[in-house]
Amino acid sequence: MKRSFHLFFLTICFISTSFAQDFSVSLQVKTNSISDKFLSISTNKQWDDAPVIDLISTSNMGLTLESGKKAGWSIFIQPNGAWGWNIGDGKNRLDYLPTPKQQINDGDWHEIAISFYFDKKTAWLYFDNKHVAIYSLSELKLTSEMFTQNIEFSSDYTIKIKKKSLGQITIHVDENYISTKPDKLTVMAWNIWHGARHNGTKKGIDQAIEAIKTSGADLVCMQETYGSGPAISDALGTLFYYRSSNLSVHSKYPIVDTYDAYQPFRLGGVRVKMGTQLLDVFSLWIHYLPSISKLYPTAPVKTILEEENKTRGKEIKEILTSLEEIGIDGKDVPLIIGGDFNSPSHLDWGEDMRRFHNEYVIKWPVSSSMIDAGFTDSFREMAPNPEYSRGNTWSPRFHESLQQRIDYQYYIGYIECVNSYVKGYTDSEWPSDHASIVSEYRFN
């Protein structure tokens, strides 16, 4: 079964004063090229002959060219034999750097297509008739210069290009993802900690991949993705949604829509389609300050709540308002929000737990706001007694810190949670400082 995307016409072979219409670029390429120069296949900016740089840091990774910051976009060949894509606004850049599972230098014909949707501020990426990634462009300052310059196709004799198309294009996409409604849906929410690379770039990412595989997750709400997303999605065979350097969603099901709500670093959501069933899924990360460990158990409850409301308490209210403004409420389409909320739950700090918390009883604002908005805490629903099921997710790596539950999946709408558990908290080889929360759902 194939899907087709019909796009609006836009002449982009010359400089224009408008870039508001959606458009695509599509091409077939055949090459045996092996080069460390990241040879361009198609570009609308000066890409080639720039110095090679290593993006590796706590918040990114991958080799690419320094020219990636320049305004415009490029499709190119990576030294690992896979294709790659870059877009820059003159100051900031985004890079899609897949693994050799998306190899193009094998001497066979391969098809690459990218569709730009300006109302959604996204780029949809396709390889060999498979939808492989969606990139939110909200971290960039979009200008006409980025899209309306002359587009060049490679003239290098080692790279053969045919069937190149611009503007109004029909992209045929194989149904590579699960297209039926599941009896049970498994969702993982996990902060993987600086791209899961603290145990080693390869080892840590491999451990993260294995942890997701053994969870059986159909959807992953990921935080601190930080450049590891393409490698993880390639290994899992999932569709990769990049919301920001921090947030991503990995889906075994087709993604049919995205949401540009609130701040890209703190909230990112998609709509997935499972047969006739739709589901909205959001990955969330809110502020890591104030440090609860530094306030508790010396500061009074009033001070703790005042500090909490300056950051996380304020942010969660703004997030809920932003969802309401775009009509995401779980009434027509069920909604799951999973992520690193960086805050304890009032469901764990009630009167029944006073003796475990130095006589503190705290109505934490973040969890209270979620429950007041009609959401259900999946883990605490399945394990209603916090004395016997703490559900701590912080921290498998920092045992000297205050151990607490700060990662959640909240849901609302006509689904029910049938199981929820913490994965990784007791694993000495766990690649992250956060354990993950895995929940299983059925549709009513």
Residue pairs with C-beta under 8 A, 6 or more apart in sequence:
1 174
1 175
1 179
2 129
2 172
2 173
2 174
2 175
3 172
3 173
3 175
4 170
4 171
4 172
4 173
5 24
5 115
5 124
5 170
5 171
5 173
6 168
6 170
7 22
7 23
7 24
7 115
7 167
7 168
7 169
7 170
7 171
8 21
8 22
8 23
8 168
9 21
9 23
9 167
9 168
10 21
10 22
10 23
10 167
10 168
11 167
12 23
12 147
12 148
12 151
12 166
12 167
13 150
13 151
13 166
14 148
14 150
15 148
15 149
15 150
16 144
16 148
17 144
17 148
18 144
18 148
19 118
19 142
19 143
19 144
19 146
19 147
19 148
20 118
21 118
22 115
22 116
22 117
22 118
22 119
23 115
23 116
23 147
23 166
23 167
23 168
24 113
24 114
24 115
24 116
24 165
24 166
24 167
24 169
24 171
25 42
25 75
25 113
25 114
25 151
25 164
25 165
25 166
25 169
26 111
26 112
26 113
26 114
26 163
26 164
26 165
26 166
26 169
26 171
27 41
27 42
27 75
27 111
27 112
27 113
27 153
27 161
27 162
27 163
27 164
27 165
28 109
28 110
28 111
28 112
28 161
28 162
28 163
28 164
29 41
29 83
29 104
29 109
29 110
29 111
29 112
29 159
29 160
29 161
30 107
30 108
30 109
30 110
30 159
30 160
30 161
30 162
31 77
31 104
31 105
31 107
31 158
31 159
31 160
32 105
32 106
32 107
32 158
33 39
33 77
33 105
33 156
33 158
33 159
34 79
34 81
34 105
35 77
35 79
36 52
36 79
37 48
37 49
37 52
38 47
38 48
38 52
38 63
38 64
38 65
38 76
38 77
38 78
38 79
38 84
39 48
39 76
39 77
39 154
39 156
39 158
39 159
40 47
40 48
40 74
40 75
40 76
40 152
40 154
41 75
41 76
41 77
41 83
41 112
41 153
41 154
41 159
41 161
42 74
42 75
42 151
42 152
42 153
42 154
42 161
42 164
43 72
43 73
43 74
43 75
43 76
43 151
43 152
44 72
44 73
44 74
44 147
44 149
44 150
44 151
44 152
45 67
45 70
45 71
45 72
45 73
45 74
45 88
45 149
46 67
46 70
47 65
47 67
47 70
47 72
47 74
47 76
47 86
48 65
48 67
50 65
50 66
50 67
51 65
51 66
52 63
52 64
52 65
52 66
53 63
53 64
53 65
53 66
54 62
54 63
55 61
55 62
55 63
55 64
55 95
55 227
56 62
56 201
56 227
58 194
58 195
58 226
59 194
59 195
59 226
59 227
59 245
59 246
60 195
60 226
60 227
60 245
61 195
61 197
61 201
61 226
61 227
61 228
62 95
62 97
62 227
63 78
63 79
63 97
64 84
64 86
64 95
64 97
65 76
65 86
67 74
68 74
68 86
68 88
68 93
68 95
69 88
69 90
69 91
69 92
69 93
70 88
70 90
71 88
71 89
71 90
71 143
71 145
71 146
72 87
72 88
72 145
72 146
72 147
72 149
73 85
73 86
73 87
73 88
73 114
73 146
73 147
74 85
74 86
74 87
75 83
75 84
75 85
75 112
75 114
76 83
76 84
76 85
76 86
77 83
77 84
77 104
77 105
77 159
78 84
78 97
80 99
80 100
80 103
81 100
81 103
81 104
81 105
81 106
82 97
82 98
82 99
82 100
82 101
82 102
82 103
82 104
83 98
83 102
83 104
83 110
83 112
83 127
84 95
84 96
84 97
84 98
85 95
85 96
85 114
85 123
85 125
86 93
86 94
86 95
86 96
87 93
87 94
87 123
87 135
87 137
87 140
87 146
88 94
88 140
88 146
89 140
89 141
89 142
89 143
89 146
90 141
90 143
90 145
91 141
92 139
92 140
92 141
94 135
94 137
94 139
94 140
94 242
96 125
96 133
96 135
96 230
96 242
97 227
97 230
98 127
98 132
98 133
98 230
98 231
98 234
99 230
99 231
99 234
99 235
101 234
101 235
102 127
102 128
102 132
102 234
104 110
104 112
109 162
110 127
110 128
111 126
111 127
111 128
111 129
111 163
112 126
112 127
113 125
113 126
113 169
113 171
114 123
114 124
114 125
114 126
115 123
115 124
115 126
115 169
115 171
116 122
116 123
116 147
117 123
117 124
118 142
120 257
120 258
120 260
121 136
121 137
121 138
121 142
121 260
122 134
122 135
122 136
122 137
122 258
123 134
123 135
123 137
124 131
124 133
124 134
125 131
125 132
125 133
125 134
125 135
126 132
126 171
126 173
129 172
129 173
129 174
130 173
130 174
130 176
131 173
131 176
131 177
131 239
131 254
131 255
132 233
132 239
132 240
133 230
133 233
133 239
133 240
133 241
133 242
134 239
134 240
134 241
134 242
134 255
134 258
134 270
135 242
136 241
136 242
136 243
136 244
136 258
136 260
136 264
136 268
138 243
138 244
138 260
138 264
139 244
139 245
139 264
140 146
151 166
153 161
153 164
154 161
175 254
177 238
177 239
177 251
177 252
177 253
177 254
178 218
178 252
178 253
178 274
179 253
179 254
179 274
179 275
180 274
180 275
181 274
181 275
181 276
181 277
181 443
182 218
182 274
183 442
184 418
184 440
184 441
184 442
185 218
185 219
185 274
185 279
185 415
185 440
185 441
185 442
185 443
186 215
186 216
186 217
186 218
186 219
186 438
186 439
186 440
186 441
187 217
187 218
187 219
187 220
187 221
187 281
187 336
187 338
187 409
187 438
187 439
187 440
187 441
188 212
188 215
188 217
188 219
188 220
188 221
188 338
188 423
188 436
188 437
188 438
189 220
189 221
189 283
189 338
189 339
189 340
189 407
189 408
189 409
189 436
189 437
189 439
190 211
190 212
190 220
190 221
190 222
190 223
190 407
190 432
190 434
190 436
190 437
191 222
191 223
191 224
191 285
191 339
191 340
191 407
191 432
191 433
191 434
192 208
192 222
192 223
192 224
192 225
192 228
192 431
192 432
192 434
193 224
193 397
193 431
193 432
193 433
193 434
194 224
194 226
195 204
195 205
195 224
195 225
195 226
195 227
195 228
196 204
196 205
196 207
196 208
196 228
196 232
196 431
196 432
197 204
197 205
197 226
197 228
197 431
198 204
198 397
198 431
198 432
198 433
199 207
199 429
199 431
203 431
204 431
205 228
205 231
205 232
205 431
207 429
207 430
207 431
208 228
208 232
208 431
208 432
209 232
209 235
209 236
211 423
211 424
211 430
211 431
211 436
212 220
212 232
212 236
212 250
213 236
215 423
215 436
215 438
217 438
218 251
218 252
218 253
219 249
219 250
219 251
219 252
219 253
219 272
219 281
219 336
220 236
220 238
220 248
220 249
220 250
220 251
221 249
221 281
221 282
221 283
221 284
221 336
221 337
221 338
221 339
221 409
222 229
222 232
222 247
222 248
222 249
222 250
222 283
223 246
223 247
223 283
223 284
223 285
223 339
223 340
223 434
224 246
224 285
224 340
225 232
225 242
225 245
225 246
225 247
225 248
226 245
226 246
227 245
229 240
229 242
229 248
229 250
230 240
232 240
232 250
233 239
233 240
233 250
236 250
236 252
237 252
238 250
238 251
238 252
239 250
239 251
239 252
239 253
239 254
239 255
240 248
240 249
240 250
241 248
241 249
241 250
241 251
241 255
241 258
241 268
241 270
242 248
243 249
243 264
243 267
243 268
243 269
243 283
244 264
244 265
244 268
245 265
246 264
246 265
246 266
246 285
247 264
247 265
247 266
247 267
247 268
247 283
247 284
247 285
247 339
248 268
248 283
249 255
249 268
249 269
249 270
249 281
249 283
251 270
251 272
251 281
253 272
253 273
253 274
254 272
254 273
255 270
255 271
255 272
255 273
256 271
256 272
256 273
256 278
257 270
257 271
258 268
258 269
258 270
258 271
259 268
259 269
259 270
259 271
259 280
259 282
259 326
259 328
261 267
261 269
261 319
261 322
261 323
261 325
261 326
261 328
262 318
262 319
262 322
262 323
265 285
266 284
266 285
266 286
266 315
266 319
267 282
267 283
267 284
267 319
267 322
268 282
268 283
269 280
269 281
269 282
269 283
269 328
270 280
270 281
270 282
271 278
271 279
271 280
271 281
271 333
272 278
272 279
272 281
277 443
278 333
279 333
279 334
279 335
279 336
279 415
280 328
280 330
280 333
280 334
280 335
280 336
281 335
281 336
281 337
281 338
282 323
282 335
282 336
282 337
282 338
282 339
283 338
283 339
284 319
284 337
284 338
284 339
284 340
284 341
285 339
285 340
285 342
286 311
286 312
286 315
286 316
286 319
286 340
286 341
286 342
286 343
286 366
287 311
287 312
287 315
287 342
288 342
289 311
290 307
290 308
290 310
290 311
292 304
292 343
292 344
292 402
292 404
293 401
293 402
295 303
295 304
295 307
296 304
296 357
296 358
296 360
296 402
297 357
297 358
297 360
299 307
301 360
301 361
301 362
304 362
305 313
305 362
305 363
305 365
308 343
308 364
308 365
308 366
309 365
312 341
312 342
312 343
312 365
312 366
313 365
313 366
313 369
316 341
316 365
316 366
316 369
316 370
317 369
320 369
320 370
320 373
323 329
328 335
329 335
329 412
330 374
330 411
330 412
330 413
331 413
333 413
334 411
334 412
334 413
334 414
334 415
334 443
335 411
335 412
335 413
336 409
336 410
336 411
336 415
336 441
337 370
337 375
337 409
337 410
337 411
338 408
338 409
338 410
338 437
338 439
339 407
339 408
340 406
340 407
340 434
341 366
341 367
341 406
341 407
341 408
342 406
343 364
343 365
343 366
343 367
343 406
344 362
344 364
344 367
344 404
344 405
344 406
345 364
345 366
345 367
345 377
345 380
345 405
345 408
346 362
346 363
346 364
346 367
346 368
346 371
347 367
347 371
347 377
347 380
347 386
348 380
348 386
348 390
348 391
348 404
348 405
349 357
349 360
349 361
349 362
349 363
349 364
350 361
351 361
352 386
352 387
353 361
353 386
353 387
354 360
354 361
356 387
367 377
367 408
370 377
370 408
370 410
371 377
373 412
374 412
375 410
375 411
375 412
376 410
376 411
376 412
376 417
377 408
377 409
377 410
378 408
378 409
378 410
378 411
378 417
378 420
378 437
378 439
378 441
379 391
379 405
379 408
379 409
379 420
379 421
379 422
379 437
379 439
380 386
380 391
381 417
381 420
382 417
382 419
382 420
382 421
382 439
383 389
383 391
383 420
390 403
390 405
391 405
391 422
391 437
392 403
392 404
392 405
392 422
392 425
392 435
393 404
393 405
393 406
393 407
393 422
393 425
393 434
393 435
393 436
393 437
394 401
394 402
394 403
394 404
394 405
394 406
394 407
394 433
394 434
394 435
395 401
395 403
395 433
395 434
395 435
396 424
396 425
396 426
396 427
396 430
396 432
396 433
396 434
396 435
397 430
397 432
397 433
398 433
406 434
407 434
407 435
407 436
407 437
408 437
409 420
409 437
409 439
411 417
411 439
411 441
414 443
414 444
415 441
415 442
415 443
415 444
416 441
416 442
416 444
417 439
417 440
417 441
418 440
418 441
418 442
419 439
419 440
420 437
420 438
420 439
420 440
421 437
421 438
422 435
422 436
422 437
422 438
423 435
423 436
423 437
423 438
424 430
424 432
424 434
424 435
424 436
425 435
